Amino acid sequence: MAPAEPRVEVVACHPKQDIVAAGYGDGMVLLVRIEDGAEILAKKPGDAPVTALAWSADGLLLAWGAEDGTAGVVDLG
């Protein structure tokens, strides 16, 4: 049996650019530029699945929340 890949649990589109934030079942948050698939690791994998993502209106902050109640904000400014 092949090892299981972490699954995407939640996504949020950037308000101004063609970028998608993806929250994974292993706690990772990845930013992906739609144009070319370039990726930026916004949050390393953790203990609980990411279940919520939200961008600020200006697109400079990305908030995340996990199933275990932990949360954080990634400042991209």
VOPADREN-273782 format. One record per residue: residue in one letter; x, y, z of N, C-alpha, C, O, CB in turn. Coordinates in steps of 0.02 Angstrom, whole numbers, plus 32768, in hexadecimal, padded with zeros to 4 digits. Glycine has a CB too. Layout:
# VOPADREN-273782
@aa=A npx=X npy=Y npz=Z capx=X capy=Y capz=Z cpx=X cpy=Y cpz=Z opx=X opy=Y opz=Z cbpx=X cbpy=Y cbpz=Z
...
# end
This chain:
# VOPADREN-273782
@aa=M npx=802A npy=7FC5 npz=8000 capx=8000 capy=8000 capz=8000 cpx=802C cpy=803E cpz=8000 opx=805B opy=8043 opz=8028 cbpx=7FD0 cbpy=8000 cbpz=803D
@aa=A npx=801E npy=806D npz=7FD4 capx=8045 capy=80AB capz=7FCF cpx=8036 cpy=80D8 cpz=800B opx=7FFE opy=80D8 opz=8024 cbpx=8036 cbpy=80CF cbpz=7F8C
@aa=P npx=8068 npy=80FF npz=8021 capx=805B capy=812E capz=8058 cpx=8027 cpy=8162 cpz=8043 opx=8025 opy=8177 opz=8009 cbpx=809C cbpy=8151 cbpz=806E
@aa=A npx=7FFD npy=8175 npz=8072 capx=7FC8 capy=81A6 capz=8063 cpx=7FE5 cpy=81EC cpz=8061 opx=800D opy=81FF opz=808B cbpx=7F91 cbpy=81A2 cbpz=8098
@aa=E npx=7FD0 npy=8212 npz=8030 capx=7FE3 capy=8258 capz=802B cpx=7FB2 cpy=8280 cpz=8056 opx=7F77 opy=826F opz=805A cbpx=7FE2 cbpy=8270 cbpz=7FE1
@aa=P npx=7FCA npy=82B6 npz=8076 capx=7F9B capy=82E1 capz=809B cpx=7F67 cpy=82FE cpz=806B opx=7F78 opy=8312 opz=8033 cbpx=7FC1 cbpy=831A cbpz=80C1
@aa=R npx=7F2A npy=8301 npz=8081 capx=7EF4 capy=831B capz=8057 cpx=7EE7 cpy=8364 cpz=8065 opx=7EEF opy=837B opz=809E cbpx=7EB4 cbpy=82F2 cbpz=8062
@aa=V npx=7ED3 npy=8388 npz=8032 capx=7EBE capy=83CE capz=803A cpx=7E7B cpy=83CD cpz=805E opx=7E4C opy=83AB opz=804A cbpx=7EB9 cbpy=83F3 cbpz=7FF5
@aa=E npx=7E77 npy=83F4 npz=8095 capx=7E3A capy=83F7 capz=80BD cpx=7E12 cpy=8437 cpz=80AF opx=7DD5 opy=8437 opz=80B3 cbpx=7E4A cbpy=83F2 cbpz=8107
@aa=V npx=7E35 npy=846E npz=80A0 capx=7E15 capy=84AF capz=8097 cpx=7E40 cpy=84DA cpz=8069 opx=7E7D opy=84D5 opz=8069 cbpx=7E09 cbpy=84D2 cbpz=80DC
@aa=V npx=7E1F npy=8505 npz=8041 capx=7E43 capy=8533 capz=8015 cpx=7E27 cpy=8579 cpz=801D opx=7DED opy=8582 opz=8031 cbpx=7E3F cbpy=851C cbpz=7FCB
@aa=A npx=7E50 npy=85AB npz=800D capx=7E3A capy=85F1 capz=800D cpx=7E5F cpy=8616 cpz=7FD5 opx=7E9C opy=8613 opz=7FD2 cbpx=7E46 cbpy=8613 cbpz=8053
@aa=C npx=7E39 npy=8638 npz=7FAB capx=7E57 capy=865E capz=7F73 cpx=7E6C cpy=86A3 cpz=7F8B opx=7E48 opy=86C4 opz=7FB0 cbpx=7E25 cbpy=8664 cbpz=7F39
@aa=H npx=7EA7 npy=86B8 npz=7F75 capx=7EC1 capy=86FB capz=7F85 cpx=7E91 cpy=872F cpz=7F68 opx=7E76 opy=8726 opz=7F32 cbpx=7F09 cbpy=8705 cbpz=7F68
@aa=P npx=7E85 npy=8767 npz=7F8D capx=7E55 capy=8798 capz=7F76 cpx=7E6B cpy=87C2 cpz=7F3A opx=7E41 opy=87E2 opz=7F1A cbpx=7E44 cbpy=87C5 cbpz=7FAD
@aa=K npx=7EAC npy=87C3 npz=7F2A capx=7EC4 capy=87F0 capz=7EF5 cpx=7EF0 cpy=87CE cpz=7EC1 opx=7EF9 opy=87E9 opz=7E8B cbpx=7EE9 cbpy=8829 cbpz=7F13
@aa=Q npx=7F0C npy=8795 npz=7ED1 capx=7F3A capy=8773 capz=7EA4 cpx=7F23 cpy=872C cpz=7E97 opx=7EF9 opy=8712 opz=7EBB cbpx=7F81 cbpy=8773 cbpz=7EC2
@aa=D npx=7F3E npy=870E npz=7E64 capx=7F2D capy=86C9 capz=7E52 cpx=7F56 cpy=8698 cpz=7E7D opx=7F81 opy=8675 opz=7E64 cbpx=7F38 cbpy=86BC cbpz=7E07
@aa=I npx=7F46 npy=8698 npz=7EBD capx=7F68 capy=866D capz=7EEE cpx=7F33 cpy=864A cpz=7F17 opx=7F00 opy=8668 opz=7F2A cbpx=7F99 cbpy=8697 cbpz=7F1B
@aa=V npx=7F3F npy=860B npz=7F26 capx=7F12 capy=85E4 capz=7F51 cpx=7F39 cpy=85CC cpz=7F8D opx=7F71 opy=85B4 opz=7F87 cbpx=7EF4 cbpy=85A7 cbpz=7F2A
@aa=A npx=7F1B npy=85D3 npz=7FC8 capx=7F36 capy=85B6 capz=8005 cpx=7F13 cpy=8573 cpz=800F opx=7ED6 opy=856F opz=8009 cbpx=7F2E cbpy=85E5 cbpz=8043
@aa=A npx=7F39 npy=853F npz=801F capx=7F1C capy=84FD capz=802A cpx=7F32 cpy=84E5 cpz=806F opx=7F6D opy=84E6 opz=8080 cbpx=7F33 cbpy=84CB cbpz=7FF3
@aa=G npx=7F01 npy=84CF npz=8097 capx=7F0E capy=84B3 capz=80D9 cpx=7F07 cpy=8467 cpz=80D5 opx=7ED6 opy=844E opz=80B9 cbpx=7EDE cbpy=84D0 cbpz=810E
@aa=Y npx=7F36 npy=8443 npz=80F0 capx=7F39 capy=83FA capz=80E8 cpx=7F27 cpy=83D5 cpz=8129 opx=7F27 opy=83F1 opz=815F cbpx=7F7F cbpy=83E6 cbpz=80D2
@aa=G npx=7F19 npy=8396 npz=8120 capx=7F08 capy=836B capz=8158 cpx=7F41 cpy=835F cpz=8188 opx=7F36 opy=834A opz=81C1 cbpx=7EF1 cbpy=832B cbpz=813E
@aa=D npx=7F7E npy=836D npz=8173 capx=7FB8 capy=8364 capz=81A0 cpx=7FCC cpy=83A5 cpz=81C2 opx=7FFF opy=83A8 opz=81E4 cbpx=7FF3 cbpy=8348 cbpz=8179
@aa=G npx=7FA3 npy=83DA npz=81B9 capx=7FB1 capy=841A capz=81DA cpx=7FD8 cpy=844C cpz=81B0 opx=7FE4 opy=8484 opz=81C7 cbpx=7FD6 cbpy=840E cbpz=8218
@aa=M npx=7FED npy=8439 npz=8174 capx=8014 capy=8466 capz=814A cpx=7FE6 cpy=8498 cpz=8126 opx=7FAD opy=8489 opz=8117 cbpx=803C cbpy=843D cbpz=8116
@aa=V npx=8001 npy=84D4 npz=811A capx=7FE0 capy=8506 capz=80F0 cpx=8010 cpy=8517 cpz=80B8 opx=804A opy=8529 opz=80C5 cbpx=7FCA cbpy=8546 cbpz=8119
@aa=L npx=7FF8 npy=8512 npz=807B capx=8021 capy=851E capz=8040 cpx=8000 cpy=8554 cpz=8015 opx=7FC3 opy=8553 opz=800B cbpx=802B cbpy=84DD cbpz=8017
@aa=L npx=8028 npy=8583 npz=7FFD capx=8010 capy=85B5 capz=7FCE cpx=8025 cpy=859F cpz=7F88 opx=805E opy=858C opz=7F7E cbpx=802C cbpy=85FD cbpz=7FDF
@aa=V npx=7FF7 npy=85A2 npz=7F59 capx=8005 capy=858C capz=7F15 cpx=7FF0 cpy=85C2 cpz=7EE4 opx=7FB7 opy=85D9 opz=7EE4 cbpx=7FDF cbpy=8549 cbpz=7F05
@aa=R npx=801F npy=85D7 npz=7EBA capx=8010 capy=8607 capz=7E85 cpx=7FF1 cpy=85E1 cpz=7E4B opx=800F opy=85B2 opz=7E31 cbpx=8051 cbpy=862D cbpz=7E6E
@aa=I npx=7FB5 npy=85F4 npz=7E37 capx=7F90 capy=85D0 capz=7E04 cpx=7FB4 cpy=85D1 cpz=7DC1 opx=7FB3 opy=859E opz=7D9D cbpx=7F4A cbpy=85EE cbpz=7DFD
@aa=E npx=7FD2 npy=8608 npz=7DAF capx=7FF1 capy=8610 capz=7D6D cpx=8025 cpy=85DA cpz=7D5D opx=8025 opy=85BF opz=7D26 cbpx=8012 cbpy=8653 cbpz=7D6A
@aa=D npx=8050 npy=85CC npz=7D8D capx=8087 capy=859D capz=7D7F cpx=808F cpy=8565 cpz=7DB2 opx=80BD opy=853D opz=7DAC cbpx=80C6 cbpy=85C3 cbpz=7D7A
@aa=G npx=8064 npy=8563 npz=7DE5 capx=8068 capy=852E capz=7E16 cpx=809E cpy=8537 cpz=7E4A opx=80AC opy=8509 opz=7E71 cbpx=8072 cbpy=84EE cbpz=7DF4
@aa=A npx=80BE npy=8572 npz=7E4B capx=80F2 capy=857E capz=7E7D cpx=80D4 cpy=8579 cpz=7EC3 opx=809B opy=858F opz=7ECF cbpx=8113 cbpy=85C4 cbpz=7E73
@aa=E npx=80FA npy=855C npz=7EF2 capx=80E0 capy=8550 capz=7F35 cpx=810B cpy=8573 cpz=7F6A opx=8148 opy=8578 opz=7F62 cbpx=80DE cbpy=8505 cbpz=7F43
@aa=I npx=80EA npy=858A npz=7F9F capx=810C capy=85A6 capz=7FD9 cpx=80EF cpy=8585 cpz=8016 opx=80B2 opy=8583 opz=801F cbpx=8105 cbpy=85F5 cbpz=7FDC
@aa=L npx=8119 npy=856B npz=8041 capx=8103 capy=854D capz=8080 cpx=80F4 cpy=8585 cpz=80B1 opx=8121 opy=85AA opz=80C5 cbpx=8139 cbpy=851B cbpz=809D
@aa=A npx=80B4 npy=858C npz=80C4 capx=80A0 capy=85C0 capz=80F3 cpx=809E cpy=85A7 cpz=813B opx=80A8 opy=85CE opz=816A cbpx=805B cbpy=85DC cbpz=80E0
@aa=K npx=8092 npy=8566 npz=8144 capx=8092 capy=8547 capz=8187 cpx=80A7 cpy=84FF cpz=8180 opx=808D opy=84D9 opz=8157 cbpx=804B cbpy=854D cbpz=81A7
@aa=K npx=80D7 npy=84EC npz=81A9 capx=80EF capy=84A6 capz=81A9 cpx=80B8 cpy=8478 cpz=81C3 opx=808B opy=848D opz=81E7 cbpx=812E cbpy=849F cbpz=81D4
@aa=P npx=80BB npy=8438 npz=81B0 capx=808B capy=8408 capz=81CA cpx=808C cpy=8408 cpz=8217 opx=80BF opy=8413 opz=8236 cbpx=809A cbpy=83C2 cbpz=81AF
@aa=G npx=8051 npy=83FB npz=8233 capx=804A capy=83F9 capz=827C cpx=8023 cpy=83BB cpz=8290 opx=8021 opy=838A opz=826C cbpx=8028 cbpy=8438 cbpz=8297
@aa=D npx=8003 npy=83BF npz=82C9 capx=7FE0 capy=8385 capz=82E4 cpx=7F99 cpy=837D cpz=82CA opx=7F80 opy=8345 opz=82C5 cbpx=7FDF cbpy=8388 cbpz=832E
@aa=A npx=7F77 npy=83B5 npz=82BA capx=7F30 capy=83B2 capz=82AA cpx=7F23 cpy=83CD cpz=8264 opx=7F47 opy=83F9 opz=824D cbpx=7F07 cbpy=83D8 cbpz=82DE
@aa=P npx=7EF0 npy=83B4 npz=8243 capx=7EDD capy=83CD capz=8201 cpx=7EC9 cpy=8417 cpz=8203 opx=7EAA opy=842E opz=8232 cbpx=7EA4 cbpy=83A4 cbpz=81E4
@aa=V npx=7EDC npy=843C npz=81CF capx=7EC7 capy=8481 capz=81C7 cpx=7E7F cpy=847F cpz=81AE opx=7E70 opy=845E opz=817C cbpx=7EF6 cbpy=84A9 cbpz=8195
@aa=T npx=7E52 npy=84A2 npz=81D0 capx=7E0B capy=84A0 capz=81BF cpx=7DEF cpy=84E4 cpz=81AC opx=7DB6 opy=84E9 opz=8196 cbpx=7DE4 cbpy=8485 cbpz=81F8
@aa=A npx=7E17 npy=851A npz=81B3 capx=7DFF capy=855D capz=81A1 cpx=7E39 cpy=8586 cpz=8186 opx=7E71 opy=8583 opz=81A0 cbpx=7DDF cbpy=8580 cbpz=81DE
@aa=L npx=7E2C npy=85AD npz=8152 capx=7E5B capy=85DC capz=8135 cpx=7E35 cpy=861B cpz=8121 opx=7DFC opy=8617 opz=8109 cbpx=7E80 cbpy=85BE cbpz=80F7
@aa=A npx=7E54 npy=8655 npz=812C capx=7E35 capy=8694 capz=8116 cpx=7E6A cpy=86C8 cpz=8109 opx=7E99 opy=86D0 opz=8131 cbpx=7E02 cbpy=86AE cbpz=814C
@aa=W npx=7E64 npy=86EB npz=80D2 capx=7E91 capy=8722 capz=80C0 cpx=7E76 cpy=8764 cpz=80DA opx=7E39 opy=876C opz=80DF cbpx=7E9B cbpy=8726 cbpz=8073
@aa=S npx=7EA2 npy=8793 npz=80EB capx=7E8C capy=87D7 capz=80F9 cpx=7E79 cpy=87F7 cpz=80B6 opx=7E8C opy=87DE opz=8081 cbpx=7EC4 cbpy=8801 cbpz=811D
@aa=A npx=7E53 npy=882D npz=80B8 capx=7E3B capy=884D capz=807B cpx=7E74 cpy=8864 cpz=804E opx=7E6D opy=8864 opz=8011 cbpx=7E10 cbpy=8889 cbpz=808D
@aa=D npx=7EAD npy=8878 npz=806C capx=7EE6 capy=888F capz=8044 cpx=7F13 cpy=8856 cpz=802E opx=7F43 opy=8860 opz=8007 cbpx=7F0F cbpy=88C2 cbpz=806A
@aa=G npx=7F06 npy=8819 npz=8045 capx=7F2D capy=87DF capz=8031 cpx=7F71 cpy=87D9 cpz=8052 opx=7F9A opy=87B1 opz=803C cbpx=7F36 cbpy=87DF cbpz=7FE9
@aa=L npx=7F7E npy=8800 npz=8085 capx=7FBF capy=87FD capz=80A6 cpx=7FC1 cpy=87CE cpz=80E3 opx=7FF7 opy=87BC opz=80FA cbpx=7FD3 cbpy=8843 cbpz=80BC
@aa=L npx=7F87 npy=87BB npz=80FB capx=7F83 capy=878E capz=8134 cpx=7F59 cpy=8751 cpz=8122 opx=7F26 opy=8757 opz=8100 cbpx=7F65 cbpy=87B2 cbpz=8172
@aa=L npx=7F6E npy=8718 npz=8139 capx=7F49 capy=86DA capz=8130 cpx=7F40 cpy=86BA cpz=8175 opx=7F71 opy=86A8 opz=8195 cbpx=7F6D cbpy=86A9 cbpz=80FF
@aa=A npx=7F01 npy=86B3 npz=818A capx=7EF3 capy=8694 capz=81CA cpx=7EE2 cpy=864A cpz=81BE opx=7EC2 opy=8639 opz=818C cbpx=7EB8 cbpy=86B8 cbpz=81EF
@aa=W npx=7EF7 npy=8620 npz=81EC capx=7EE7 capy=85D8 capz=81E8 cpx=7ECE cpy=85BF cpz=822C opx=7EE0 opy=85DB opz=8260 cbpx=7F25 cbpy=85B0 cbpz=81D1
@aa=G npx=7EA6 npy=858C npz=8229 capx=7E8E capy=856B capz=8266 cpx=7E91 cpy=8520 cpz=825C opx=7E87 opy=8507 opz=8224 cbpx=7E47 cbpy=8582 cbpz=8278
@aa=A npx=7E9E npy=84FC npz=8292 capx=7EA4 capy=84B3 capz=828E cpx=7E6E cpy=8492 cpz=82B8 opx=7E4F opy=84B0 opz=82E3 cbpx=7EEA cbpy=849C cbpz=82A5
@aa=E npx=7E64 npy=8453 npz=82AA capx=7E30 capy=842B capz=82CA cpx=7E37 cpy=8429 cpz=8316 opx=7E05 opy=8422 opz=8339 cbpx=7E32 cbpy=83E5 cbpz=82AE
@aa=D npx=7E75 npy=842E npz=832F capx=7E80 capy=842A capz=8377 cpx=7E79 cpy=846D cpz=839B opx=7E86 opy=8472 opz=83D7 cbpx=7EC4 cbpy=840D cbpz=8385
@aa=G npx=7E64 npy=84A2 npz=8376 capx=7E5A capy=84E4 capz=8394 cpx=7E96 cpy=8513 cpz=838E opx=7E90 opy=854E opz=839F cbpx=7E4A cbpy=84DC cbpz=83DC
@aa=T npx=7ECE npy=84FA npz=8376 capx=7F07 capy=8528 capz=836B cpx=7EF9 cpy=8553 cpz=832E opx=7ED4 opy=8540 opz=8301 cbpx=7F49 cbpy=8500 cbpz=8363
@aa=A npx=7F18 npy=858E npz=832E capx=7F0E capy=85BD capz=82F6 cpx=7F4B cpy=85EA cpz=82F1 opx=7F74 opy=85ED opz=831F cbpx=7ECD cbpy=85E6 cbpz=8300
@aa=G npx=7F50 npy=860C npz=82BA capx=7F87 capy=863A capz=82B1 cpx=7F7C cpy=8667 cpz=8275 opx=7F4C opy=865E opz=824F cbpx=7FC9 cbpy=8615 cbpz=82A9
@aa=V npx=7FA8 npy=8697 npz=826D capx=7FA5 capy=86C6 capz=8235 cpx=7FEA cpy=86C8 cpz=8215 opx=801D opy=86CF opz=8237 cbpx=7F8F cbpy=870D cbpz=824D
@aa=V npx=7FEA npy=86C2 npz=81D3 capx=8028 capy=86C8 capz=81AC cpx=8029 cpy=870E cpz=818E opx=7FFB opy=8720 opz=8169 cbpx=802C cbpy=8691 cbpz=8175
@aa=D npx=805D npy=8735 npz=819E capx=8064 capy=877A capz=8185 cpx=808E cpy=8778 cpz=8146 opx=80C9 opy=8768 opz=8149 cbpx=8084 cbpy=87AA cbpz=81BB
@aa=L npx=8070 npy=8788 npz=810E capx=8093 capy=8786 capz=80CD cpx=80A8 cpy=87CC cpz=80B7 opx=80BF opy=87D4 opz=807E cbpx=8067 cbpy=8767 cbpz=8098
@aa=G npx=80A1 npy=87FD npz=80E2 capx=80B0 capy=8842 capz=80D1 cpx=80F8 cpy=8855 cpz=80D6 opx=810A opy=888E opz=80C8 cbpx=808B cbpy=886F cbpz=80FB
# end
